[in-house]
Amino acid sequence: MSDRTVNDLGCVPAELPYFHTVGIGAGPANLSLAALFESATTERIALFDAAPGPSWHADLLYSGVRMQTGWLKDLVSLVDPRHKLTFHNYLVTTGRLYALLNAQFDAIPRIEYQRYLAWAAEQIGNISYSSRIDRVSFGEGGFTVHSDGKPLARSEHLVLGVGTRPMLPAYLGGLPADQVFIADGLAARLDAMRADTEAPVAVIGAGQTGIECVFRLLGAGFTDISWFGRHQWFQSIDDSPIANDIYRPQHVDYMQELTRTTRRQLIADHKLTGDALTPGALRALYQANYDGMLELGRYPVTLLPHRDVTSGERDGNDIVLRCTSPERREEYRFRHVVVAAGREATPLPLDDELRERIDLDDENEMIVESDFSVRWKGMNGHKIYALGASRYSHGLTNAGLTLLPVRAARVVNSMFGTHIYQVRDELSPVRW
Ligand SMILES: Cc1cc2nc3c(=O)[nH]c(=O)nc-3n(C[C@H](O)[C@H](O)[C@H](O)COP(=O)(O)OP(=O)(O)OC[C@H]3O[C@@H](n4cnc5c(N)ncnc54)[C@H](O)[C@@H]3O)c2cc1C
């Protein structure tokens, strides 16, 4: 496998494979990068992923859940529609084009997108699964990635695509794990919970994952579900044309011209363009809840907006949740509590020496340049790129799937110092 021998680090075996680029994580971000990289150069890229095989938020994947992004926004099409890894090619070569078209989905099933990712991953040269990178070091000649104390590979450049992970807020820590758990744990617990479908269940979090948990509980026959959200109402994504203009390369470029402080303010203001419920999801819930009410004589789902859950405590078989809302304090009693209260950046496995060299802004965020390279000391031609790790560098587009190939194209262009890929975005009626 090795192209070059490595003699400069005593602890590194000479046969350690050497790549032009190593990507940590094989989620959509790095898959898109590897797809564009491999068709642009004969240099080699390798991806390492902790998961045992291709997967995409597998614990939140089940029948009926839909994408929040249109299928044209696949790994490659926006930049290279003739690439072999388009979603269209996936549909044709797996024989499902007509079936999917005639199903007339407004948004495709997430399971289908996951299958597309797995199909694409199979065609990308070097992806190692079951390889959690727990340390990246930097020495003469480049980066070394390590797993379980062993070096796995070396590279000239490094791309961080480690995504996010769900979190259990501290105010719910220390409670029994079989009663209070994150949304990703619901599927595994559903069978045991079904022993008593009349027991009250809470879902905390008014985002898309929250509503999907409510639907899942409703579909499993639960009849007493309380859904908590912080805002005054449960908000859906602004899917208007101008809100979508925020997700154009033109807007990303405009943001790059602004100071970090202004950018931060604007990005906070963009929340509802992407970080909210799929349009139509609330209507579907209202209708399912109405159906439930016709059957039970009361609504199976109670919506509790404008509640800030502040603590939880075990009391007998129940969990007592305390929450505040303006001018009120309340307590509710549940058998189970499903927490969909957001995700946090997955920690970067950089060793201390490398971490200390990275430049941070006033908010302790890595400084990520317009080409997605990280500013760090002593790089000497070796670049670290961060995909999705910096909400405030490029805006919400950097956290989602909408501009994956555009990001990847900019990284490939930056790595090779030439415009291998053209990013075209013309004809906008908006002047930012
Ligand atoms: C349930 C859900 C649905 C979503 N749906 C949409 C949508 O429809 N449209 C949209 O635009 N956005 C969506 N998002 C948001 C976002 O686009 C996705 O989270 C997307 O997967 C981000 O891609 P990524 O490659 O950056 O990260 P991830 O998909 O999270 O991939 C990161 C990968 O890195 C691996 N990893 C992490 N740490 C290490 C390590 N130390 N060593 C090795 N491997 C490691 C992980 O195993 C994982 O496979 C959704 C998010 C969630 C949670």
The ligand as an SDF file (V2000), in Angstrom:
LIG
                    3D

 53 58  0  0  0  0  0  0  0  0999 V2000
  -30.7310   12.9080   11.9120 C   0  0  0  0  0  0  0  0  0  0  0  0
  -30.0920   13.9910   11.0820 C   0  0  0  0  0  0  0  0  0  0  0  0
  -30.6160   14.2960    9.8330 C   0  0  0  0  0  0  0  0  0  0  0  0
  -30.0310   15.2990    9.0590 C   0  0  0  0  0  0  0  0  0  0  0  0
  -30.5830   15.5840    7.8650 N   0  0  0  0  0  0  0  0  0  0  0  0
  -30.0740   16.5970    7.1280 C   0  0  0  0  0  0  0  0  0  0  0  0
  -30.6470   16.9250    5.8560 C   0  0  0  0  0  0  0  0  0  0  0  0
  -31.6260   16.3230    5.4150 O   0  0  0  0  0  0  0  0  0  0  0  0
  -30.0990   17.9430    5.1470 N   0  0  0  0  0  0  0  0  0  0  0  0
  -29.0150   18.6520    5.6170 C   0  0  0  0  0  0  0  0  0  0  0  0
  -28.5250   19.5610    4.9390 O   0  0  0  0  0  0  0  0  0  0  0  0
  -28.4410   18.3390    6.8010 N   0  0  0  0  0  0  0  0  0  0  0  0
  -28.9450   17.3440    7.5690 C   0  0  0  0  0  0  0  0  0  0  0  0
  -28.3680   17.0520    8.7780 N   0  0  0  0  0  0  0  0  0  0  0  0
  -27.2080   17.8450    9.2480 C   0  0  0  0  0  0  0  0  0  0  0  0
  -25.8540   17.4500    8.5760 C   0  0  0  0  0  0  0  0  0  0  0  0
  -25.9340   17.6780    7.2080 O   0  0  0  0  0  0  0  0  0  0  0  0
  -25.4650   16.0350    8.7800 C   0  0  0  0  0  0  0  0  0  0  0  0
  -25.2250   15.8800   10.1430 O   0  0  0  0  0  0  0  0  0  0  0  0
  -24.2450   15.5300    7.9680 C   0  0  0  0  0  0  0  0  0  0  0  0
  -24.1690   14.1580    8.2170 O   0  0  0  0  0  0  0  0  0  0  0  0
  -22.9250   16.1730    8.2920 C   0  0  0  0  0  0  0  0  0  0  0  0
  -21.9270   15.4830    7.5560 O   0  0  0  0  0  0  0  0  0  0  0  0
  -20.4590   15.2670    8.0910 P   0  0  0  0  0  0  0  0  0  0  0  0
  -19.7720   14.3800    7.1350 O   0  0  0  0  0  0  0  0  0  0  0  0
  -19.8770   16.6000    8.3670 O   0  0  0  0  0  0  0  0  0  0  0  0
  -20.6220   14.5840    9.5090 O   0  0  0  0  0  0  0  0  0  0  0  0
  -21.2090   13.1130    9.9120 P   0  0  0  0  0  0  0  0  0  0  0  0
  -22.2550   12.6760    8.9760 O   0  0  0  0  0  0  0  0  0  0  0  0
  -21.5770   13.2470   11.3530 O   0  0  0  0  0  0  0  0  0  0  0  0
  -19.9700   12.1750    9.7440 O   0  0  0  0  0  0  0  0  0  0  0  0
  -18.8620   12.2420   10.5940 C   0  0  0  0  0  0  0  0  0  0  0  0
  -18.2090   10.8910   10.5840 C   0  0  0  0  0  0  0  0  0  0  0  0
  -16.9920   11.0030   11.3110 O   0  0  0  0  0  0  0  0  0  0  0  0
  -16.7980    9.8240   12.0570 C   0  0  0  0  0  0  0  0  0  0  0  0
  -15.8970   10.1620   13.1600 N   0  0  0  0  0  0  0  0  0  0  0  0
  -16.0610   11.0700   14.1480 C   0  0  0  0  0  0  0  0  0  0  0  0
  -14.9730   11.1280   14.9400 N   0  0  0  0  0  0  0  0  0  0  0  0
  -14.0860   10.2450   14.4170 C   0  0  0  0  0  0  0  0  0  0  0  0
  -12.7770    9.8520   14.7710 C   0  0  0  0  0  0  0  0  0  0  0  0
  -12.1340   10.3850   15.8160 N   0  0  0  0  0  0  0  0  0  0  0  0
  -12.1580    8.9010   14.0220 N   0  0  0  0  0  0  0  0  0  0  0  0
  -12.7790    8.3470   12.9430 C   0  0  0  0  0  0  0  0  0  0  0  0
  -14.0370    8.6880   12.5730 N   0  0  0  0  0  0  0  0  0  0  0  0
  -14.6680    9.6210   13.2880 C   0  0  0  0  0  0  0  0  0  0  0  0
  -18.1770    9.4060   12.4790 C   0  0  0  0  0  0  0  0  0  0  0  0
  -18.2210    8.0180   12.7250 O   0  0  0  0  0  0  0  0  0  0  0  0
  -19.0150    9.8120   11.2600 C   0  0  0  0  0  0  0  0  0  0  0  0
  -19.1950    8.7390   10.3560 O   0  0  0  0  0  0  0  0  0  0  0  0
  -28.9210   16.0370    9.5710 C   0  0  0  0  0  0  0  0  0  0  0  0
  -28.4130   15.7270   10.8240 C   0  0  0  0  0  0  0  0  0  0  0  0
  -28.9810   14.7230   11.5830 C   0  0  0  0  0  0  0  0  0  0  0  0
  -28.4170   14.4320   12.9400 C   0  0  0  0  0  0  0  0  0  0  0  0
  1  2  1  0
  2  3  1  0
  2 52  2  0
  3  4  2  0
  4  5  1  0
  4 50  1  0
  5  6  2  0
  6  7  1  0
  6 13  1  0
  7  8  2  0
  7  9  1  0
  9 10  1  0
 10 11  2  0
 10 12  1  0
 12 13  2  0
 13 14  1  0
 14 15  1  0
 14 50  1  0
 15 16  1  0
 16 17  1  0
 16 18  1  0
 18 19  1  0
 18 20  1  0
 20 21  1  0
 20 22  1  0
 22 23  1  0
 23 24  1  0
 24 25  2  0
 24 26  1  0
 24 27  1  0
 27 28  1  0
 28 29  2  0
 28 30  1  0
 28 31  1  0
 31 32  1  0
 32 33  1  0
 33 34  1  0
 33 48  1  0
 34 35  1  0
 35 36  1  0
 35 46  1  0
 36 37  1  0
 36 45  1  0
 37 38  2  0
 38 39  1  0
 39 40  1  0
 39 45  2  0
 40 41  1  0
 40 42  2  0
 42 43  1  0
 43 44  2  0
 44 45  1  0
 46 47  1  0
 46 48  1  0
 48 49  1  0
 50 51  2  0
 51 52  1  0
 52 53  1  0
M  END
$$$$
